[in-house]
């Protein structure tokens, strides 16, 4: 075994050159080599109390899988991860490890934490490349469970139940399984072939996936019970975009981030002659500061925009996106217009009917400058408008990325299902809703959050469903 690595810094992740990657959709991060993965694993102290595990929403046995990497047993490391996570190749790429497992790492006290996420990605990629053994499908226990939505919470719940012998059917509204993993996260951050591989693994465990089924429209929750399902897990996400309610949002060239990313990621608008139209080129403003805003801005750049702005009403210190995503965006030439907020989207109306803004196209955006005042309820300093500070930005496309809400369709078609003021399904600590045998988790409960938190909710609900049906 290699010697312990007491370096205060982690092994860097090799990336595509920013000037090259800004013009392609290939994955930015290139991954660790076997030698680098072992060297990084040797930085782990194998702490007795394992604080990193406490920081993981799905409780991966982190020191154990890293110990296997130290030995060069990469498949053994994968098997340890897969006991807790149904989507290791996904988590290794998109989870905010820096605020979860890695934030608890003892090595982070006097230096940089162990690159846990990078090691998880390496192990999953090694397995997907070299492993030949097929997953073993458990013997059926005779119970049937329906899962609504094939995003991270739904796939996690389905996988955990399938491993226990449940006959699970996942119902997906779109034509491809994966939920936000395929429509919301760009190829350069999460290749779609990786998502397809993870879904295929679940299918080999016995999970059935029915696409083009909109629960609440094609079938209702009550009809699922009538079909013989004994429990239902709702993991339909938060796909209803929020808008600002400012003048001009109906102009052509104004998108929600959901629509913009779905057209590019899932419907392949990045092709030279796409069937799905999308505004390409020109100047683009993305309003918002989260990971989705970074994804939209970087996608716009790759679609041929000559200039891309991130417009955010707070400062860089309050920016909610992952540090890595912000750094990548800056490296690629995206300009951050901070402490400013849009008040109106400007456009050119159809001369034949100047009263109808729906026939117009975006020409610019009015903004006001902001300053930070007292902290709000979440502890972030509240942005306050600076008087007489209005200015204009010349843009051709505006992408609104200020959050999403759960689609009200399931609530409106399911009697007795209680939701909160934001439309999120109300559940108890086990994920059980106000309806017997109806569970929910992920963004449909919390509103837009992280992939790993949605996975944690799926695991919690799967455990509760198993206990309920095992009585």
C-alpha positions in Angstrom: 0.0 0.0 0.0 1.2 3.5 -0.8 2.3 5.8 2.0 -0.1 8.2 3.8 -0.4 11.5 2.0 -0.3 14.4 4.5 -0.5 17.1 1.9 -2.7 20.0 3.0 -4.1 20.4 -0.6 -6.2 17.9 -2.5 -5.2 16.6 -5.9 -6.6 19.0 -8.5 -9.3 17.9 -10.9 -8.1 18.0 -14.5 -10.5 20.0 -16.7 -10.9 21.0 -20.3 -9.2 24.3 -21.2 -11.8 27.1 -20.6 -11.3 28.6 -24.1 -12.0 25.2 -25.6 -14.8 23.9 -23.4 -16.8 27.2 -23.8 -17.6 26.0 -27.4 -18.5 22.4 -26.8 -20.9 20.4 -24.7 -18.3 17.7 -23.6 -17.8 17.2 -19.9 -15.7 19.9 -18.3 -14.1 17.8 -15.5 -12.0 14.9 -16.9 -11.8 12.8 -13.7 -9.0 11.3 -11.7 -6.6 8.6 -12.9 -6.1 5.4 -10.9 -2.8 6.8 -9.5 -4.3 10.1 -8.6 -7.3 8.5 -6.9 -5.1 6.3 -4.8 -2.9 9.3 -3.8 -6.0 11.3 -2.8 -7.4 8.4 -0.9 -4.2 8.2 1.1 -5.1 11.7 2.5 -8.0 10.1 4.4 -7.2 9.6 8.1 -10.0 6.9 8.6 -11.4 8.8 11.5 -12.9 6.7 14.3 -16.1 8.8 14.5 -16.5 9.3 10.8 -17.8 12.8 10.8 -18.0 12.8 6.9 -20.8 10.2 7.1 -22.9 12.5 9.3 -22.6 15.1 6.5 -24.0 12.7 3.8 -27.8 12.7 3.3 -27.7 9.1 2.2 -25.1 8.0 4.7 -22.5 6.5 2.4 -19.8 4.6 4.3 -17.2 7.0 3.2 -14.0 5.8 5.1 -14.8 2.2 4.1 -15.0 2.9 0.4 -11.9 5.1 0.5 -10.0 2.3 2.3 -10.8 0.1 -0.7 -9.4 2.7 -3.0 -6.2 2.7 -1.0 -5.9 -1.1 -1.6 -6.6 -0.6 -5.3 -9.9 -2.5 -5.0 -12.0 -0.1 -7.0 -14.9 -2.5 -7.5 -15.0 -3.2 -3.8 -15.2 0.5 -3.2 -18.2 0.7 -5.7 -20.0 -2.1 -3.9 -19.7 -0.2 -0.6 -21.1 3.0 -2.2 -23.9 1.2 -3.9 -25.3 -0.1 -0.6 -26.3 3.5 0.2 -26.6 5.2 -3.1 -28.4 4.2 -6.3 -26.8 7.0 -8.3 -23.0 7.1 -7.5 -21.8 8.4 -10.8 -24.4 11.2 -10.6 -23.6 12.2 -7.0 -19.9 12.3 -7.7 -20.5 15.0 -10.3 -23.3 17.2 -9.1 -23.6 16.9 -5.3 -22.4 19.9 -3.2 -19.9 17.9 -1.3 -18.2 21.0 -0.1 -21.2 21.8 2.2 -21.9 18.2 3.1 -19.5 15.3 3.6 -16.4 17.3 2.8 -17.4 20.1 5.2 -17.1 17.6 8.1 -13.7 16.2 7.0 -11.0 16.5 9.7 -8.4 17.3 7.0 -10.3 20.5 6.3 -9.4 22.0 9.6 -5.8 22.8 8.7 -6.0 22.4 4.9 -8.3 21.1 2.2 -10.7 18.3 2.9 -10.3 14.9 1.2 -11.8 15.1 -2.3 -14.6 12.7 -1.4 -16.9 13.6 -4.3 -14.0 13.2 -6.8 -13.2 9.8 -5.4 -16.9 8.7 -5.6 -17.0 9.8 -9.2 -13.8 7.9 -10.0 -15.1 4.7 -8.4 -18.4 4.9 -10.2 -16.7 5.6 -13.6 -14.3 2.7 -13.0 -17.2 0.3 -12.3 -19.1 1.5 -15.4 -16.1 1.0 -17.6 -14.7 -2.3 -16.3 -17.2 -4.2 -14.3 -18.8 -7.2 -16.1 -21.0 -8.8 -13.5 -24.7 -8.0 -13.8 -26.8 -6.8 -10.8 -28.6 -9.7 -9.1 -32.4 -9.2 -9.2 -33.9 -10.1 -5.8 -36.7 -12.6 -5.5 -40.1 -10.8 -5.5 -41.8 -10.3 -2.2 -45.2 -9.9 -4.0 -45.8 -6.3 -3.1 -46.2 -3.6 -5.7 -45.2 0.1 -5.4 -45.7 3.0 -7.8 -43.2 5.8 -8.0 -44.2 9.1 -9.6 -41.3 10.8 -11.3 -37.9 9.4 -12.3 -35.7 12.1 -10.9 -33.2 11.5 -8.1 -35.8 11.0 -5.3 -37.9 8.7 -7.4 -35.0 6.6 -8.7 -33.5 6.3 -5.2 -36.8 5.2 -3.7 -37.3 2.7 -6.6 -33.8 1.3 -6.2 -34.0 0.8 -2.5 -37.3 -0.9 -2.7 -36.3 -3.1 -5.7 -33.3 -4.3 -3.7 -35.7 -5.6 -1.1 -37.8 -7.5 -3.6 -40.6 -5.0 -4.3 -42.1 -4.9 -7.7 -41.7 -1.2 -8.5 -43.0 0.8 -11.5 -41.8 4.3 -12.1 -44.1 6.6 -14.1 -42.3 9.5 -15.9 -44.1 12.4 -17.6 -41.4 13.0 -20.2 -40.1 10.7 -22.9 -36.8 9.9 -21.2 -36.2 8.7 -17.6 -34.0 10.8 -15.3 -36.1 13.8 -14.4 -34.0 16.9 -13.7 -30.9 14.9 -14.3 -31.7 14.8 -18.0 -33.7 17.9 -18.6 -32.1 20.3 -16.1 -28.4 19.5 -15.8 -26.3 20.2 -19.0 -24.2 17.5 -20.7 -21.0 19.3 -19.8 -21.7 18.8 -16.1 -23.5 15.4 -16.3 -23.4 13.4 -19.5 -26.7 11.8 -20.3 -25.1 8.4 -21.0 -24.2 8.3 -17.3 -27.8 8.9 -16.2 -29.0 6.2 -18.7 -26.5 3.8 -17.3 -27.7 4.4 -13.7 -31.4 3.9 -14.9 -30.4 0.7 -16.8 -28.9 -0.7 -13.6 -32.2 -0.1 -11.8 -34.1 -1.8 -14.6 -31.8 -4.9 -14.2 -32.9 -5.0 -10.5 -36.4 -5.3 -11.7 -37.6 -1.7 -11.8 -40.1 -1.0 -14.6 -40.1 2.5 -16.2 -43.2 3.8 -18.0 -42.5 7.1 -19.8 -45.0 9.6 -21.3 -47.3 9.1 -18.4 -48.5 12.3 -16.7 -49.8 11.4 -13.2 -52.9 13.6 -12.6 -53.7 13.5 -16.3 -53.0 10.1 -17.9 -53.6 8.4 -14.6 -54.5 9.6 -11.1 -53.0 8.5 -7.8 -56.3 6.9 -7.0 -56.2 4.9 -10.3 -52.7 3.7 -9.4 -54.2 2.1 -6.2 -57.0 0.6 -8.4 -54.3 -1.0 -10.6 -53.0 -3.0 -7.6 -50.3 -0.8 -6.3 -50.2 -0.9 -2.5 -48.2 2.3 -1.9 -47.3 5.4 -4.0 -44.2 7.6 -3.8 -44.5 11.0 -5.3 -41.2 12.4 -6.5 -42.4 14.7 -9.3 -40.0 17.5 -8.5 -40.6 21.3 -8.8 -40.9 21.9 -12.5 -43.2 25.0 -12.4 -41.0 28.0 -13.1 -41.3 31.3 -11.1 -41.2 34.6 -12.9 -40.5 38.1 -11.7 -43.8 39.7 -12.7 -42.1 42.6 -14.4 -43.2 44.2 -17.7 -42.0 42.5 -20.9 -41.8 38.9 -19.7 -44.0 37.8 -22.5 -41.6 39.0 -25.3 -40.1 36.4 -27.6 -36.6 35.6 -26.3 -37.7 35.5 -22.6 -37.4 31.9 -21.2 -37.6 30.3 -17.8 -34.4 28.5 -17.0 -36.4 25.2 -17.1 -37.6 25.8 -20.6 -34.2 27.0 -21.8 -32.4 24.0 -20.3 -35.0 21.4 -21.3 -34.9 22.6 -24.9 -31.1 22.3 -25.0 -30.5 19.2 -22.8 -33.4 16.9 -23.5 -34.7 18.1 -26.8 -31.2 18.7 -28.4 -31.6 22.3 -29.5 -27.8 22.6 -29.6 -27.8 20.6 -32.9 -27.2 22.6 -36.1 -30.7 21.9 -37.4 -32.8 21.2 -34.3 -36.4 20.2 -34.3 -36.8 22.3 -31.2 -36.2 26.0 -31.7 -34.2 28.1 -29.3 -32.7 31.6 -29.4 -29.0 31.3 -30.2 -26.2 33.9 -30.4 -26.5 37.6 -29.5 -26.3 38.9 -25.9 -27.9 36.9 -23.1 -28.8 37.9 -19.6 -29.5 35.2 -17.0 -31.3 36.5 -13.9 -30.5 34.6 -10.7 -27.5 33.3 -8.9 -28.0 29.6 -8.2 -26.6 26.5 -9.9 -29.4 26.5 -12.4 -28.5 30.1 -13.4 -24.9 29.0 -13.9 -26.1 26.1 -16.0 -28.2 28.3 -18.2 -25.5 30.9 -18.6 -22.9 28.4 -19.6 -25.3 26.7 -21.9 -26.1 30.0 -23.6 -22.4 30.5 -24.2 -22.0 27.1 -25.8 -25.0 27.8 -28.0 -23.1 30.6 -29.6 -23.9 33.7 -27.5 -21.4 36.5 -28.0 -21.9 37.8 -24.5 -23.5 36.3 -21.4 -24.4 38.2 -18.2 -25.3 36.8 -14.8 -27.6 39.4 -13.2 -27.9 38.9 -9.5 -29.3 41.3 -6.8 -26.8 40.4 -4.1 -23.0 40.3 -4.0 -20.7 37.4 -4.8 -20.5 36.4 -1.1 -24.3 35.7 -1.1 -24.3 33.9 -4.5 -25.9 30.5 -3.7 -24.3 28.5 -6.6 -21.5 26.1 -5.9 -18.1 27.8 -5.8 -16.8 25.4 -8.5 -19.6 26.3 -10.9 -19.0 30.1 -10.3 -15.3 29.7 -11.0 -16.0 27.7 -14.2 -18.4 30.3 -15.4 -15.8 33.1 -14.7 -13.1 31.2 -16.5 -15.3 30.8 -19.5 -15.8 34.6 -19.8 -19.3 35.0 -18.3 -19.7 38.5 -16.8 -21.3 38.9 -13.4 -23.5 42.0 -13.0 -23.9 41.9 -9.2 -26.0 44.1 -6.9 -28.5 44.9 -9.6 -32.1 43.8 -10.3 -34.3 43.9 -13.4 -37.3 46.1 -13.4 -38.4 45.7 -17.0 -37.6 43.7 -20.2 -37.5 46.0 -23.2 -38.6 44.8 -26.7 -39.5 45.7 -30.2 -43.2 45.2 -31.0 -44.6 44.0 -34.3 -45.3 47.2 -36.3 -48.5 45.7 -37.5 -49.8 45.5 -34.0 -47.7 47.6 -31.6 -50.1 47.0 -28.8 -49.3 43.3 -28.7 -46.0 42.5 -26.8 -46.4 38.8 -27.6 -45.4 39.6 -31.1 -42.2 41.5 -30.0 -38.6 40.5 -29.5 -36.3 41.4 -26.6 -33.9 44.4 -27.1 -32.7 45.1 -23.6 -33.4 45.1 -19.9 -33.9 47.9 -17.4 -32.2 47.3 -14.0 -31.7 49.2 -10.8 -28.6 49.1 -8.6 -28.9 47.5 -5.2 -27.1 47.7 -1.8 -27.2 45.2 1.0 -29.3 46.1 4.1 -30.3 44.1 7.2 -30.3 40.3 7.2 -33.6 38.6 6.1 -35.2 35.5 7.7 -32.6 33.2 6.2 -29.7 35.3 7.5 -28.8 36.8 4.2 -28.5 40.6 3.9 -31.6 41.9 2.2 -31.0 43.8 -1.1 -32.3 47.4 -1.1 -32.8 49.5 -4.2 -30.5 52.5 -4.6 -32.6 55.5 -5.6 -32.2 57.0 -9.1 -29.8 54.2 -10.1 -31.7 52.8 -13.1 -29.7 51.7 -16.2 -30.1 49.5 -19.2 -28.4 46.4 -20.5 -28.5 45.6 -24.2 -29.6 42.0 -24.6 -31.4 39.7 -27.1 -32.3 36.9 -24.8 -33.4 36.8 -21.1 -33.4 33.6 -19.0 -35.3 33.9 -15.7 -33.7 31.6 -13.1 -35.3 32.6 -9.7 -36.6 29.3 -8.6 -39.4 26.8 -9.2 -42.5 25.4 -7.5 -44.2 22.0 -7.6 -46.6 21.5 -10.4 -50.2 21.7 -8.9 -51.5 18.9 -11.2 -51.2 16.1 -8.7 -52.6 18.1 -5.8 -55.6 19.1 -7.9 -56.4 15.5 -8.9 -55.7 13.8 -5.5 -58.4 14.3 -2.9 -57.1 14.8 0.7 -53.5 15.6 -0.3 -52.4 18.5 1.8 -49.9 21.1 0.5 -48.2 24.2 2.0 -48.5 27.8 0.9 -45.8 27.1 -1.8 -47.6 24.1 -3.2 -45.2 21.6 -1.6 -46.7 18.3 -0.4 -46.8 18.2 3.4 -45.2 15.0 4.8 -44.1 13.7 8.2 -40.5 12.7 9.1 -41.0 9.4 7.2 -42.2 11.1 4.0 -45.9 10.1 4.6 -48.4 12.6 3.3 -51.9 13.3 4.6 -53.1 10.4 2.4 -52.6 6.8 3.7 -49.9 4.9 1.8 -49.0 8.0 -0.3 -45.5 9.2 0.4 -43.5 12.1 -1.1 -40.0 13.5 -1.2 -37.6 15.7 -2.9 -38.4 19.0 -4.6 -42.1 18.3 -4.6 -42.0 18.7 -0.8 -39.1 21.1 -0.3 -39.1 23.2 -3.4 -36.0 23.3 -5.6 -33.0 21.8 -3.6 -30.1 19.5 -4.2 -29.9 16.1 -5.9 -28.5 14.5 -2.8 -31.2 15.9 -0.5 -33.8 14.5 -2.9 -32.1 11.2 -2.8 -32.1 11.3 1.0 -35.8 11.8 1.0 -36.3 8.9 -1.4 -34.3 6.6 0.9 -36.3 7.8 3.9 -39.6 7.1 2.1 -38.4 3.7 0.8 -37.6 2.6 4.4 -41.0 3.8 5.6 -42.8 2.0 2.7 -41.0 -1.2 3.5 -42.0 -1.0 7.2 -45.6 -0.2 6.2 -46.0 -3.1 3.7 -44.1 -5.6 5.9 -46.6 -5.4 8.7 
